[in-house]
């Protein structure tokens, strides 16, 4: 949506500029439209970003917001779409039927790139999904305020007491059905594309919420930075399974972590074979 608005605005500005300056009075001058359009596209892109991010100035991190903002939900989803279009990402979906649309859930996923949450949020944009993130992201200009308004829980890894408060608040918002929450059980991004050891504590959240646990994997997001801007990147997202509380109740977090790890690792190996055959 926002990228389309940018293109339309750039086209209109280009035509208006050429008419007013009379730079394009003959048919053979039509080539002038290309450089003018590129300049207008950059200007239009900045204007669109201005109207997206400037409203974040009015978001206060000292205030606790108790109501959802449809404006920011819609903005986040279309910003995700714009980012994926600009990065030339093409998403291949599988297992969307495993994503509940009638109740809040916890989603666990491997983590290879900063683009991972963007891909996932856009893939299931009909779901109110947020991600558990590290507190440092709240310091990012504009973005941090926007994510704060959207209720993204920020985990302070250096302060156990504050970290526990964040986990409790996250559990409560899932129980209340306010949001579904995505968690990266590896704890950090994988630098080699392999699935690394899980932190079993990540599975305390679904256990305490007694909610569905959606298991998902991403493949190909780590290749985006190598291919951009000259080539498209094929990204694969697979929602492997939805484990209901009755499927994992009685298991301790270590056993559940091991079970989910195997599900994800096996599916990643399968996707690699399919993609590279």
ZADO-1210 file (C-alpha; in nm, 4 decimals, padded with zeros to 6 digits):
<atoms>
<atom x="00.0000" y="00.0000" z="00.0000" code="UNK" pos="1"/>
<atom x="00.2575" y="00.2585" z="00.1100" code="UNK" pos="2"/>
<atom x="00.4934" y="00.1670" z="-00.1733" code="UNK" pos="3"/>
<atom x="00.2054" y="00.2045" z="-00.4215" code="UNK" pos="4"/>
<atom x="00.1269" y="00.5470" z="-00.2743" code="UNK" pos="5"/>
<atom x="00.4947" y="00.6393" z="-00.3125" code="UNK" pos="6"/>
<atom x="00.5011" y="00.5354" z="-00.6797" code="UNK" pos="7"/>
<atom x="00.1761" y="00.7200" z="-00.7599" code="UNK" pos="8"/>
<atom x="00.2950" y="01.0336" z="-00.5799" code="UNK" pos="9"/>
<atom x="00.6336" y="01.0186" z="-00.7571" code="UNK" pos="10"/>
<atom x="00.4652" y="00.9764" z="-01.0963" code="UNK" pos="11"/>
<atom x="00.2341" y="01.2722" z="-01.0370" code="UNK" pos="12"/>
<atom x="00.5223" y="01.4910" z="-00.9155" code="UNK" pos="13"/>
<atom x="00.7321" y="01.3937" z="-01.2182" code="UNK" pos="14"/>
<atom x="00.4590" y="01.4799" z="-01.4708" code="UNK" pos="15"/>
<atom x="00.3817" y="01.8091" z="-01.2940" code="UNK" pos="16"/>
<atom x="00.7512" y="01.9015" z="-01.2816" code="UNK" pos="17"/>
<atom x="00.8038" y="01.8275" z="-01.6532" code="UNK" pos="18"/>
<atom x="00.4939" y="02.0258" z="-01.7487" code="UNK" pos="19"/>
<atom x="00.5909" y="02.3292" z="-01.5408" code="UNK" pos="20"/>
<atom x="00.9547" y="02.3317" z="-01.6534" code="UNK" pos="21"/>
<atom x="00.8709" y="02.2386" z="-02.0148" code="UNK" pos="22"/>
<atom x="01.1679" y="02.0009" z="-02.0163" code="UNK" pos="23"/>
<atom x="00.9687" y="01.7471" z="-02.2134" code="UNK" pos="24"/>
<atom x="00.8146" y="01.9326" z="-02.5094" code="UNK" pos="25"/>
<atom x="00.8998" y="01.6787" z="-02.7805" code="UNK" pos="26"/>
<atom x="00.8606" y="01.3020" z="-02.8131" code="UNK" pos="27"/>
<atom x="01.2364" y="01.2482" z="-02.8132" code="UNK" pos="28"/>
<atom x="01.2564" y="01.4239" z="-02.4739" code="UNK" pos="29"/>
<atom x="01.0523" y="01.1496" z="-02.3078" code="UNK" pos="30"/>
<atom x="01.3701" y="00.9933" z="-02.1641" code="UNK" pos="31"/>
<atom x="01.3821" y="01.2887" z="-01.9216" code="UNK" pos="32"/>
<atom x="01.0967" y="01.1252" z="-01.7304" code="UNK" pos="33"/>
<atom x="01.3287" y="00.8494" z="-01.5983" code="UNK" pos="34"/>
<atom x="01.5801" y="01.0604" z="-01.3980" code="UNK" pos="35"/>
<atom x="01.3045" y="01.3003" z="-01.2879" code="UNK" pos="36"/>
<atom x="01.0916" y="01.0064" z="-01.1679" code="UNK" pos="37"/>
<atom x="01.3844" y="00.8579" z="-00.9712" code="UNK" pos="38"/>
<atom x="01.4443" y="01.1867" z="-00.7908" code="UNK" pos="39"/>
<atom x="01.0712" y="01.2298" z="-00.7250" code="UNK" pos="40"/>
<atom x="01.0498" y="00.8714" z="-00.5991" code="UNK" pos="41"/>
<atom x="01.3175" y="00.9402" z="-00.3375" code="UNK" pos="42"/>
<atom x="01.1392" y="01.2610" z="-00.2332" code="UNK" pos="43"/>
<atom x="00.8011" y="01.0832" z="-00.2229" code="UNK" pos="44"/>
<atom x="00.9501" y="00.7976" z="-00.0182" code="UNK" pos="45"/>
<atom x="01.0801" y="01.0468" z="00.2380" code="UNK" pos="46"/>
<atom x="00.7392" y="01.2184" z="00.2504" code="UNK" pos="47"/>
<atom x="00.5583" y="00.8860" z="00.3068" code="UNK" pos="48"/>
<atom x="00.8047" y="00.7877" z="00.5809" code="UNK" pos="49"/>
<atom x="00.7518" y="01.1294" z="00.7374" code="UNK" pos="50"/>
<atom x="00.3777" y="01.0723" z="00.7696" code="UNK" pos="51"/>
<atom x="00.4346" y="00.7196" z="00.9009" code="UNK" pos="52"/>
<atom x="00.6937" y="00.7955" z="01.1659" code="UNK" pos="53"/>
<atom x="00.6275" y="01.1544" z="01.2778" code="UNK" pos="54"/>
<atom x="00.3100" y="01.0508" z="01.4718" code="UNK" pos="55"/>
<atom x="00.5374" y="00.8353" z="01.6924" code="UNK" pos="56"/>
<atom x="00.6600" y="01.1601" z="01.8514" code="UNK" pos="57"/>
<atom x="00.3260" y="01.1755" z="02.0333" code="UNK" pos="58"/>
<atom x="00.3708" y="00.8283" z="02.1854" code="UNK" pos="59"/>
<atom x="00.4924" y="00.8417" z="02.5443" code="UNK" pos="60"/>
<atom x="00.6962" y="00.5507" z="02.6787" code="UNK" pos="61"/>
<atom x="00.5990" y="00.6625" z="03.0302" code="UNK" pos="62"/>
<atom x="00.2318" y="00.6002" z="02.9620" code="UNK" pos="63"/>
<atom x="00.0712" y="00.2574" z="02.9850" code="UNK" pos="64"/>
<atom x="-00.1691" y="00.2143" z="02.6932" code="UNK" pos="65"/>
<atom x="-00.4659" y="-00.0075" z="02.7737" code="UNK" pos="66"/>
<atom x="-00.6424" y="00.0016" z="02.4369" code="UNK" pos="67"/>
<atom x="-00.5333" y="-00.1249" z="02.0972" code="UNK" pos="68"/>
<atom x="-00.4639" y="00.1220" z="01.8191" code="UNK" pos="69"/>
<atom x="-00.6085" y="00.0161" z="01.4852" code="UNK" pos="70"/>
<atom x="-00.4074" y="00.2938" z="01.3192" code="UNK" pos="71"/>
<atom x="-00.0761" y="00.1526" z="01.4392" code="UNK" pos="72"/>
<atom x="-00.1801" y="-00.2082" z="01.3665" code="UNK" pos="73"/>
<atom x="-00.2601" y="-00.1220" z="01.0051" code="UNK" pos="74"/>
<atom x="00.0508" y="00.0944" z="00.9733" code="UNK" pos="75"/>
<atom x="00.2757" y="-00.1851" z="01.1009" code="UNK" pos="76"/>
<atom x="00.1365" y="-00.4372" z="00.8531" code="UNK" pos="77"/>
<atom x="00.1737" y="-00.2111" z="00.5521" code="UNK" pos="78"/>
<atom x="00.5210" y="-00.1009" z="00.6596" code="UNK" pos="79"/>
<atom x="00.6101" y="-00.4727" z="00.6681" code="UNK" pos="80"/>
<atom x="00.4739" y="-00.5076" z="00.3149" code="UNK" pos="81"/>
<atom x="00.6737" y="-00.2055" z="00.1962" code="UNK" pos="82"/>
<atom x="00.9957" y="-00.3392" z="00.3500" code="UNK" pos="83"/>
<atom x="00.9485" y="-00.6769" z="00.1787" code="UNK" pos="84"/>
<atom x="00.8752" y="-00.5116" z="-00.1563" code="UNK" pos="85"/>
<atom x="01.1807" y="-00.2878" z="-00.1306" code="UNK" pos="86"/>
<atom x="01.4030" y="-00.5826" z="-00.0338" code="UNK" pos="87"/>
<atom x="01.2536" y="-00.7855" z="-00.3228" code="UNK" pos="88"/>
<atom x="01.1421" y="-01.0704" z="-00.0994" code="UNK" pos="89"/>
<atom x="00.9037" y="-01.3329" z="-00.2328" code="UNK" pos="90"/>
<atom x="00.7368" y="-01.5435" z="00.0373" code="UNK" pos="91"/>
<atom x="00.6442" y="-01.9095" z="-00.0069" code="UNK" pos="92"/>
<atom x="00.3835" y="-02.0200" z="00.2488" code="UNK" pos="93"/>
<atom x="00.2977" y="-02.3588" z="00.3923" code="UNK" pos="94"/>
<atom x="00.0818" y="-02.4728" z="00.6848" code="UNK" pos="95"/>
<atom x="-00.1315" y="-02.1586" z="00.7251" code="UNK" pos="96"/>
<atom x="-00.4157" y="-02.3862" z="00.8349" code="UNK" pos="97"/>
<atom x="-00.2147" y="-02.4550" z="01.1528" code="UNK" pos="98"/>
<atom x="-00.2505" y="-02.0939" z="01.2686" code="UNK" pos="99"/>
<atom x="-00.5539" y="-02.0428" z="01.4982" code="UNK" pos="100"/>
<atom x="-00.7611" y="-01.7370" z="01.4164" code="UNK" pos="101"/>
<atom x="-01.0071" y="-01.7623" z="01.7056" code="UNK" pos="102"/>
<atom x="-00.7742" y="-01.7479" z="02.0078" code="UNK" pos="103"/>
<atom x="-00.4412" y="-01.6047" z="02.1176" code="UNK" pos="104"/>
<atom x="-00.1382" y="-01.8325" z="02.0916" code="UNK" pos="105"/>
<atom x="00.2385" y="-01.8453" z="02.1335" code="UNK" pos="106"/>
<atom x="00.4456" y="-01.8838" z="01.8168" code="UNK" pos="107"/>
<atom x="00.8002" y="-02.0234" z="01.8311" code="UNK" pos="108"/>
<atom x="01.0339" y="-01.9810" z="01.5367" code="UNK" pos="109"/>
<atom x="01.3996" y="-01.9954" z="01.4372" code="UNK" pos="110"/>
<atom x="01.5812" y="-01.6623" z="01.4040" code="UNK" pos="111"/>
<atom x="01.8276" y="-01.5832" z="01.1225" code="UNK" pos="112"/>
<atom x="01.7676" y="-01.2205" z="01.0292" code="UNK" pos="113"/>
<atom x="01.6216" y="-00.8885" z="01.1412" code="UNK" pos="114"/>
<atom x="01.3641" y="-00.9384" z="00.8657" code="UNK" pos="115"/>
<atom x="01.2204" y="-01.2538" z="01.0323" code="UNK" pos="116"/>
<atom x="00.9422" y="-01.0789" z="01.2297" code="UNK" pos="117"/>
<atom x="00.8559" y="-00.8669" z="00.9243" code="UNK" pos="118"/>
<atom x="00.8067" y="-01.1806" z="00.7115" code="UNK" pos="119"/>
<atom x="00.6012" y="-01.3537" z="00.9799" code="UNK" pos="120"/>
<atom x="00.3769" y="-01.0572" z="01.0648" code="UNK" pos="121"/>
<atom x="00.2975" y="-01.0023" z="00.6966" code="UNK" pos="122"/>
<atom x="00.2450" y="-01.3757" z="00.6331" code="UNK" pos="123"/>
<atom x="-00.0317" y="-01.3944" z="00.8954" code="UNK" pos="124"/>
<atom x="-00.1422" y="-01.0318" z="00.8817" code="UNK" pos="125"/>
<atom x="-00.4980" y="-01.1253" z="00.9743" code="UNK" pos="126"/>
<atom x="-00.3632" y="-01.2226" z="01.3197" code="UNK" pos="127"/>
<atom x="-00.2776" y="-00.9701" z="01.5902" code="UNK" pos="128"/>
<atom x="00.0805" y="-01.0931" z="01.6380" code="UNK" pos="129"/>
<atom x="00.3586" y="-00.9210" z="01.8302" code="UNK" pos="130"/>
<atom x="00.7077" y="-01.0434" z="01.9209" code="UNK" pos="131"/>
<atom x="00.8993" y="-01.0648" z="02.2459" code="UNK" pos="132"/>
<atom x="01.2057" y="-00.8458" z="02.1824" code="UNK" pos="133"/>
<atom x="01.5124" y="-00.7228" z="02.3642" code="UNK" pos="134"/>
<atom x="01.4761" y="-00.3906" z="02.5452" code="UNK" pos="135"/>
<atom x="01.7492" y="-00.2213" z="02.3387" code="UNK" pos="136"/>
<atom x="01.5138" y="-00.2038" z="02.0388" code="UNK" pos="137"/>
<atom x="01.2965" y="00.0475" z="02.2263" code="UNK" pos="138"/>
<atom x="01.5865" y="00.2934" z="02.1925" code="UNK" pos="139"/>
<atom x="01.5644" y="00.2941" z="01.8121" code="UNK" pos="140"/>
<atom x="01.4365" y="00.6331" z="01.6873" code="UNK" pos="141"/>
<atom x="01.0658" y="00.6282" z="01.5888" code="UNK" pos="142"/>
<atom x="01.0567" y="00.2469" z="01.5588" code="UNK" pos="143"/>
<atom x="01.0964" y="00.1936" z="01.9333" code="UNK" pos="144"/>
<atom x="00.8013" y="00.4197" z="02.0114" code="UNK" pos="145"/>
<atom x="00.5855" y="00.2525" z="01.7490" code="UNK" pos="146"/>
<atom x="00.6606" y="-00.0948" z="01.8849" code="UNK" pos="147"/>
<atom x="00.5934" y="00.0268" z="02.2388" code="UNK" pos="148"/>
<atom x="00.2490" y="00.1521" z="02.1318" code="UNK" pos="149"/>
<atom x="00.1825" y="-00.1831" z="01.9667" code="UNK" pos="150"/>
<atom x="00.2499" y="-00.3609" z="02.3013" code="UNK" pos="151"/>
<atom x="00.5653" y="-00.5446" z="02.1886" code="UNK" pos="152"/>
<atom x="00.7056" y="-00.6769" z="02.5189" code="UNK" pos="153"/>
<atom x="01.0647" y="-00.5641" z="02.5751" code="UNK" pos="154"/>
<atom x="01.2813" y="-00.7993" z="02.7807" code="UNK" pos="155"/>
<atom x="01.5567" y="-00.6544" z="02.9988" code="UNK" pos="156"/>
<atom x="01.8187" y="-00.9311" z="03.0038" code="UNK" pos="157"/>
<atom x="02.0397" y="-00.7455" z="03.2509" code="UNK" pos="158"/>
<atom x="01.7701" y="-00.7073" z="03.5162" code="UNK" pos="159"/>
<atom x="01.6075" y="-01.0335" z="03.6218" code="UNK" pos="160"/>
<atom x="01.3327" y="-00.8634" z="03.8217" code="UNK" pos="161"/>
<atom x="01.2271" y="-00.6405" z="03.5300" code="UNK" pos="162"/>
<atom x="01.2627" y="-00.9344" z="03.2924" code="UNK" pos="163"/>
<atom x="01.0249" y="-01.1389" z="03.5082" code="UNK" pos="164"/>
<atom x="00.7720" y="-00.8520" z="03.5070" code="UNK" pos="165"/>
<atom x="00.7825" y="-00.8480" z="03.1268" code="UNK" pos="166"/>
<atom x="00.7216" y="-01.2232" z="03.1084" code="UNK" pos="167"/>
<atom x="00.4284" y="-01.1965" z="03.3538" code="UNK" pos="168"/>
<atom x="00.2771" y="-00.9085" z="03.1522" code="UNK" pos="169"/>
<atom x="00.3220" y="-01.1104" z="02.8322" code="UNK" pos="170"/>
<atom x="00.1467" y="-01.4108" z="02.9866" code="UNK" pos="171"/>
<atom x="-00.1415" y="-01.1888" z="03.1009" code="UNK" pos="172"/>
<atom x="-00.1931" y="-01.0294" z="02.7590" code="UNK" pos="173"/>
<atom x="-00.2123" y="-01.3771" z="02.5979" code="UNK" pos="174"/>
<atom x="-00.4531" y="-01.5020" z="02.8647" code="UNK" pos="175"/>
<atom x="-00.6715" y="-01.1965" z="02.8073" code="UNK" pos="176"/>
<atom x="-00.6642" y="-01.2600" z="02.4324" code="UNK" pos="177"/>
<atom x="-00.5134" y="-00.9173" z="02.3571" code="UNK" pos="178"/>
<atom x="-00.2332" y="-01.0477" z="02.1354" code="UNK" pos="179"/>
<atom x="-00.0651" y="-01.3605" z="02.0108" code="UNK" pos="180"/>
<atom x="00.3077" y="-01.3501" z="02.0860" code="UNK" pos="181"/>
<atom x="00.6085" y="-01.4714" z="01.8872" code="UNK" pos="182"/>
<atom x="00.9166" y="-01.6024" z="02.0700" code="UNK" pos="183"/>
<atom x="01.2618" y="-01.6960" z="01.9412" code="UNK" pos="184"/>
<atom x="01.3687" y="-01.9839" z="02.1700" code="UNK" pos="185"/>
<atom x="01.7307" y="-01.9667" z="02.0488" code="UNK" pos="186"/>
<atom x="01.7525" y="-01.6339" z="02.2314" code="UNK" pos="187"/>
<atom x="01.9455" y="-01.4593" z="01.9543" code="UNK" pos="188"/>
<atom x="02.0022" y="-01.4666" z="01.5798" code="UNK" pos="189"/>
<atom x="02.1841" y="-01.7605" z="01.4259" code="UNK" pos="190"/>
<atom x="02.5018" y="-01.6480" z="01.2492" code="UNK" pos="191"/>
<atom x="02.5421" y="-01.9657" z="01.0411" code="UNK" pos="192"/>
<atom x="02.1818" y="-02.0430" z="00.9439" code="UNK" pos="193"/>
<atom x="02.1717" y="-02.3526" z="01.1643" code="UNK" pos="194"/>
<atom x="01.9176" y="-02.4137" z="01.4394" code="UNK" pos="195"/>
<atom x="02.0935" y="-02.3656" z="01.7721" code="UNK" pos="196"/>
<atom x="02.0166" y="-02.4871" z="02.1225" code="UNK" pos="197"/>
<atom x="01.6908" y="-02.3621" z="02.2731" code="UNK" pos="198"/>
<atom x="01.6481" y="-02.1858" z="02.6041" code="UNK" pos="199"/>
<atom x="01.3902" y="-02.4106" z="02.7694" code="UNK" pos="200"/>
<atom x="01.2581" y="-02.1148" z="02.9709" code="UNK" pos="201"/>
<atom x="01.0970" y="-01.9815" z="02.6517" code="UNK" pos="202"/>
<atom x="00.8355" y="-02.2547" z="02.6852" code="UNK" pos="203"/>
<atom x="00.7253" y="-02.1313" z="03.0282" code="UNK" pos="204"/>
<atom x="00.5017" y="-01.8791" z="02.8506" code="UNK" pos="205"/>
<atom x="00.2694" y="-02.1247" z="02.6692" code="UNK" pos="206"/>
<atom x="00.2782" y="-02.3508" z="02.9744" code="UNK" pos="207"/>
<atom x="00.1560" y="-02.0708" z="03.2041" code="UNK" pos="208"/>
<atom x="-00.0953" y="-01.9408" z="02.9489" code="UNK" pos="209"/>
<atom x="-00.2393" y="-02.2840" z="02.8748" code="UNK" pos="210"/>
<atom x="-00.2729" y="-02.1691" z="02.5142" code="UNK" pos="211"/>
<atom x="-00.1988" y="-02.3186" z="02.1686" code="UNK" pos="212"/>
<atom x="00.1667" y="-02.3371" z="02.0701" code="UNK" pos="213"/>
<atom x="00.2308" y="-02.2756" z="01.6994" code="UNK" pos="214"/>
<atom x="00.5615" y="-02.4173" z="01.5740" code="UNK" pos="215"/>
<atom x="00.7076" y="-02.2404" z="01.2705" code="UNK" pos="216"/>
<atom x="01.0310" y="-02.2217" z="01.0702" code="UNK" pos="217"/>
<atom x="01.1784" y="-01.9683" z="00.8303" code="UNK" pos="218"/>
<atom x="01.4311" y="-02.0416" z="00.5593" code="UNK" pos="219"/>
<atom x="01.6125" y="-01.7988" z="00.3304" code="UNK" pos="220"/>
<atom x="01.5911" y="-01.4702" z="00.5226" code="UNK" pos="221"/>
<atom x="01.9670" y="-01.4751" z="00.5857" code="UNK" pos="222"/>
<atom x="02.0220" y="-01.4596" z="00.2067" code="UNK" pos="223"/>
<atom x="01.8408" y="-01.1269" z="00.1596" code="UNK" pos="224"/>
<atom x="02.1411" y="-00.9054" z="00.2361" code="UNK" pos="225"/>
<atom x="02.3530" y="-01.1003" z="-00.0157" code="UNK" pos="226"/>
<atom x="02.0985" y="-01.0700" z="-00.2985" code="UNK" pos="227"/>
<atom x="01.9634" y="-00.7193" z="-00.2431" code="UNK" pos="228"/>
<atom x="01.9165" y="-00.5078" z="-00.4548" code="UNK" pos="229"/>
<atom x="01.9870" y="-00.6929" z="-00.7788" code="UNK" pos="230"/>
<atom x="01.8108" y="-01.0241" z="-00.7194" code="UNK" pos="231"/>
<atom x="01.4890" y="-01.1430" z="-00.5605" code="UNK" pos="232"/>
<atom x="01.5093" y="-01.3632" z="-00.2540" code="UNK" pos="233"/>
<atom x="01.2830" y="-01.6633" z="-00.2131" code="UNK" pos="234"/>
<atom x="01.1872" y="-01.6971" z="00.1538" code="UNK" pos="235"/>
<atom x="01.0059" y="-02.0022" z="00.2904" code="UNK" pos="236"/>
<atom x="00.7819" y="-01.9927" z="00.5951" code="UNK" pos="237"/>
<atom x="00.6258" y="-02.3114" z="00.7257" code="UNK" pos="238"/>
<atom x="00.3778" y="-02.3305" z="01.0119" code="UNK" pos="239"/>
<atom x="00.4525" y="-02.6901" z="01.1022" code="UNK" pos="240"/>
<atom x="00.2007" y="-02.7631" z="01.3744" code="UNK" pos="241"/>
<atom x="-00.0320" y="-02.6207" z="01.6334" code="UNK" pos="242"/>
<atom x="00.0098" y="-02.7958" z="01.9676" code="UNK" pos="243"/>
<atom x="-00.2945" y="-02.7602" z="02.1896" code="UNK" pos="244"/>
<atom x="-00.2435" y="-02.7501" z="02.5688" code="UNK" pos="245"/>
<atom x="-00.3663" y="-03.1092" z="02.5918" code="UNK" pos="246"/>
<atom x="-00.0768" y="-03.2089" z="02.3603" code="UNK" pos="247"/>
<atom x="00.1947" y="-03.0812" z="02.5907" code="UNK" pos="248"/>
<atom x="00.0420" y="-03.0535" z="02.9388" code="UNK" pos="249"/>
<atom x="00.2330" y="-03.2752" z="03.1800" code="UNK" pos="250"/>
<atom x="00.5623" y="-03.2267" z="02.9958" code="UNK" pos="251"/>
<atom x="00.8328" y="-03.0236" z="03.1623" code="UNK" pos="252"/>
<atom x="00.9793" y="-02.7342" z="02.9656" code="UNK" pos="253"/>
<atom x="01.2999" y="-02.9242" z="02.8852" code="UNK" pos="254"/>
<atom x="01.1073" y="-03.2111" z="02.7229" code="UNK" pos="255"/>
<atom x="00.8787" y="-02.9727" z="02.5345" code="UNK" pos="256"/>
<atom x="01.1799" y="-02.7742" z="02.4166" code="UNK" pos="257"/>
<atom x="01.3462" y="-03.0921" z="02.2876" code="UNK" pos="258"/>
<atom x="01.0279" y="-03.2035" z="02.1090" code="UNK" pos="259"/>
<atom x="00.9792" y="-02.8673" z="01.9368" code="UNK" pos="260"/>
<atom x="01.3483" y="-02.8470" z="01.8456" code="UNK" pos="261"/>
<atom x="01.3233" y="-03.1811" z="01.6647" code="UNK" pos="262"/>
<atom x="01.0080" y="-03.0731" z="01.4793" code="UNK" pos="263"/>
<atom x="01.1744" y="-02.7526" z="01.3616" code="UNK" pos="264"/>
<atom x="01.5119" y="-02.9039" z="01.2748" code="UNK" pos="265"/>
<atom x="01.3563" y="-03.1882" z="01.0732" code="UNK" pos="266"/>
<atom x="01.1384" y="-02.9448" z="00.8788" code="UNK" pos="267"/>
<atom x="01.4315" y="-02.7123" z="00.8063" code="UNK" pos="268"/>
<atom x="01.6298" y="-03.0051" z="00.6665" code="UNK" pos="269"/>
<atom x="01.3307" y="-03.1009" z="00.4502" code="UNK" pos="270"/>
<atom x="01.2945" y="-02.7460" z="00.3138" code="UNK" pos="271"/>
<atom x="01.6678" y="-02.7332" z="00.2359" code="UNK" pos="272"/>
<atom x="01.6398" y="-03.0576" z="00.0395" code="UNK" pos="273"/>
<atom x="01.3342" y="-02.9340" z="-00.1513" code="UNK" pos="274"/>
<atom x="01.4887" y="-02.5964" z="-00.2335" code="UNK" pos="275"/>
<atom x="01.8275" y="-02.7309" z="-00.3371" code="UNK" pos="276"/>
<atom x="01.7186" y="-03.0398" z="-00.5304" code="UNK" pos="277"/>
</atoms>
